[in-house]
Amino acid sequence: MSRLERLGLGVLTRSCPPELVDQVVGEAGCVEKRRRLLSARFTVYFVLALCLFPRVDYLEVLRLLKAGAPGLRTWTGVNKSSLTRARQRLGWAVMRDLHRAVARPLGQGRDLFRGLRVLALDGMLLAVPDSVGNRETFGKSGSQRSPMGYPMARKIIQK
């Protein structure tokens, strides 16, 4: 089983629990009026899987989702156009609302710099004079046996 196959539906349901997906689908007014083979809940997970595997065919993404959830019933009559219609029924607002419900900043309060959240670091290397003190502090490029060039100081800038 490939790494893609091991991902399957389980990874997505841990990140976006079915109860949350059902709530978002309900609030968007996309709950099915009749029982469908491709439910709104499953279509949400299918769209998320399409984002994880952008170069993979619809039917292959469907197979990968099924591999991660062996309890799913057999899919007969599901083709690319069925999957496309399911996505159209779902609409974009459900995915937007799910993102708003799930997405949170990864950093903690201690990651603030001067009251702002640190989003990126930038830096540069500066050649410093080849002195004993600089060699001890910054080292030299190359290997231990054959150091070369000047010692390099790294300057990091938070943005």
C-alpha positions in Angstrom: 0.0 0.0 0.0 1.5 3.4 -1.0 1.8 6.4 1.2 -1.1 8.0 -0.6 -3.3 5.0 0.1 -2.5 5.1 3.8 -3.7 8.6 4.0 -7.3 8.0 3.0 -10.4 9.3 4.7 -9.1 8.8 8.3 -6.6 11.7 8.1 -9.2 14.1 6.8 -11.8 13.1 9.4 -9.2 13.8 12.2 -8.6 17.3 10.8 -12.3 18.0 10.0 -14.6 15.8 12.2 -17.8 14.6 10.6 -19.9 16.4 13.1 -18.3 19.7 12.1 -18.7 19.0 8.4 -22.4 18.2 8.9 -22.8 21.4 10.9 -21.2 23.5 8.2 -23.1 21.7 5.4 -26.4 22.3 7.3 -25.7 26.0 7.9 -25.0 26.5 4.2 -28.3 24.8 3.3 -26.7 22.0 1.4 -28.2 19.1 3.2 -29.6 16.4 0.8 -33.3 16.3 0.4 -33.0 12.6 -0.7 -30.4 10.0 0.1 -27.5 10.2 -2.4 -24.6 7.9 -3.2 -22.3 10.9 -3.0 -23.5 12.7 0.2 -22.6 16.3 0.9 -20.4 15.1 3.8 -18.4 12.7 1.5 -18.2 15.4 -1.2 -16.5 17.7 1.3 -13.9 15.0 2.1 -13.5 14.4 -1.6 -12.9 18.1 -2.3 -10.3 18.2 0.5 -8.6 15.1 -1.0 -8.5 16.8 -4.4 -6.6 19.6 -2.7 -4.1 17.1 -1.2 -3.6 15.3 -4.6 -3.9 18.0 -7.3 -2.3 15.9 -10.0 -4.4 12.9 -9.4 -7.5 11.9 -11.5 -10.9 12.2 -9.8 -11.5 8.4 -9.9 -8.0 7.7 -8.4 -8.7 10.2 -5.6 -12.0 8.4 -5.0 -10.1 5.1 -4.8 -7.6 6.6 -2.4 -10.4 7.7 -0.1 -12.0 4.3 -0.2 -8.6 2.6 0.6 -8.5 4.6 3.8 -12.0 3.7 4.9 -12.6 0.0 4.1 -16.2 0.2 5.6 -17.4 2.3 2.7 -19.9 0.6 0.4 -19.1 -0.4 -3.1 -19.3 2.5 -5.5 -21.1 1.5 -8.6 -22.2 4.1 -11.2 -19.8 6.7 -9.9 -17.9 8.4 -12.7 -16.2 11.8 -13.2 -19.4 13.6 -14.1 -21.1 12.3 -11.0 -18.3 13.7 -8.9 -18.4 17.0 -10.7 -22.2 17.3 -10.1 -21.7 16.5 -6.4 -19.1 19.3 -6.2 -21.5 21.7 -8.0 -24.3 20.8 -5.5 -22.0 21.4 -2.6 -20.8 24.9 -3.8 -17.8 26.9 -2.6 -19.4 28.5 0.4 -19.3 25.2 2.4 -15.5 24.9 1.8 -15.1 28.6 2.9 -17.1 28.1 6.0 -15.3 24.8 6.9 -11.9 26.6 6.5 -13.1 29.4 8.8 -14.2 26.8 11.4 -11.0 24.8 11.3 -8.1 27.2 10.4 -6.2 28.6 13.4 -2.9 30.3 13.8 -0.1 27.8 14.5 2.0 30.1 16.6 1.6 30.8 20.3 1.5 34.0 22.2 5.3 33.8 22.8 5.8 34.0 19.0 4.9 37.6 19.0 7.6 40.2 18.1 6.9 43.8 19.1 3.2 42.9 19.4 2.9 41.3 16.0 2.8 37.6 15.0 5.9 36.5 13.3 5.0 35.2 9.8 8.4 34.9 8.2 12.1 35.0 8.8 14.6 36.4 6.4 18.3 36.4 6.6 21.7 36.8 4.9 25.3 35.7 5.3 28.0 38.3 5.8 31.7 37.6 5.3 33.6 38.8 8.4 37.4 39.3 8.7 39.4 36.1 9.1 40.6 36.6 12.7 41.0 34.0 15.4 38.0 35.3 17.3 35.7 35.3 14.2 36.8 31.8 13.3 36.0 30.6 16.8 32.6 32.4 16.9 31.4 31.8 13.3 33.5 29.0 12.0 34.6 28.7 8.3 32.9 27.1 5.3 34.2 23.9 3.9 35.1 20.8 6.0 37.0 20.6 9.3 40.1 19.3 7.5 40.1 22.0 4.8 38.3 25.1 5.9 38.0 27.7 3.1 37.1 31.3 2.7 36.2 33.8 5.3 34.1 33.1 8.4 30.4 33.8 7.8 28.0 35.6 10.2 24.3 34.9 9.7 21.9 37.8 10.2 18.2 36.8 10.8 15.5 39.4 10.3 11.9 38.7 11.6 9.1 40.0 9.3 
